[in-house]
Amino acid sequence: MKLYPIKFTPLYKYRLWGGEKLKTQLNKDYNENNIGESWEISDVKGDETKVANGPLEGKTLKQLIQQYKGDFVGKPVYETFGEEFPLLIKFIDAKTPLSIQVHPSNELAKERHDSFGKNEMWYVMGADKDAELIVGFEKEIDKTEYQKHLENDTILEVMHHETVSKGDTFYIPTGRVHAIGAGVLLAEIQQTSDVTYRIYDYKRVDAITGKERELHNDLALDAIDFTYHSHFKTDYKTEANTSNKLVHSPYFKTNFMKVDGTLEKDYSGLGSFVIYMCVSGGLELQSGNTSYSLKMGETILLPASLSHVKIESENAEFLEIYL
């Protein structure tokens, strides 16, 4: 069977801090409360997303890789990762702040959890007035001072708080402490990993368990990068009808795209699948003789064997993601 642009059925995740924006602003279809994450494309064990459109409907991401191998993910990607899909793609809605947390490096994650590390990036799709992210430290700090702030319940005082608005983008490498603040709606691209070390959680009690959530400060201490940085936000261009470099890391490459009119893309030399995450407006994607619509809050995967696509829109903004 010839491969085609694939949409997956999202997996909706309850979170203590989740709100309603995934439903009210991104038109996600669920009935539960406190849904904080929509896992758009996932190969996390037990949480594999399934195809939502076309003849392959119902197949998991893992089954597609097993069946189509390099034609699906790209020959270089398949040679590196085999049947493991390397990325986890999400939309996140934080009604209240997430815990302050850190992700372990690839080496630590492999040793402790037999997992990838969790390098990730955020693209802010919307933010309430004065909404902020926590990214890194506000000043030079060492391990001893950090531990004193933890003991004294003053850790928030040494975190870097940054007020954000639509379009703000941050790369979060492993080791960098971080948290999404209340009122932020964002797209997240990350390595396929669900390993998080929680450092501070505002002493909140989960309504379902009736208990405070577990902290992982012993594990986190060896994972934290204490290097001070004066600037965290990613600078990028927003030129129409071209791929504007956003975050290019060893783990994924992401570009910002804004389409006004018609744009043709040639991926024949890329050697990777491509993912579009629509972050504003909507577009029509044509592959072969078939058209696919993509609206704000939707995601589509272009298998590596699809070398050419045509995009038509008057107002689309989307993230272009590949390896």
Number of C-alpha atoms within 10 A of each C-alpha: 6 8 17 20 21 19 23 24 19 24 17 20 16 14 17 21 20 23 23 18 21 25 15 10 12 17 14 16 11 11 8 10 13 20 24 25 25 21 22 23 29 25 22 19 10 7 12 20 22 25 19 16 15 12 12 15 14 15 15 21 21 19 14 19 19 14 11 16 19 22 20 26 30 21 18 14 22 20 12 10 11 16 20 17 19 22 23 20 22 23 27 24 30 26 23 16 22 23 22 22 24 29 28 29 20 18 13 17 19 13 11 12 14 12 20 20 25 27 25 23 23 24 24 22 22 22 22 15 11 13 19 21 22 22 24 26 24 16 15 11 13 12 12 8 13 16 14 12 14 14 10 8 12 12 18 16 12 16 19 20 19 15 14 20 19 15 18 18 23 20 22 20 21 18 23 21 25 23 20 24 26 21 22 26 30 27 23 21 25 22 20 23 23 15 16 17 22 21 22 21 16 14 10 14 13 13 9 7 8 9 11 13 17 11 17 15 17 10 18 20 18 12 20 20 20 18 13 14 13 10 9 14 14 16 11 15 12 16 12 16 17 15 18 18 17 24 22 14 14 8 15 18 17 22 20 26 24 22 22 16 14 14 16 14 13 11 17 12 8 15 22 25 23 24 23 21 26 23 27 19 17 21 24 15 21 17 16 11 5 9 14 15 13 20 19 19 25 22 24 20 21 24 23 26 21 21 16 14 17 15 21 18 17 13 13 23 24 25 25 20 23 23 21
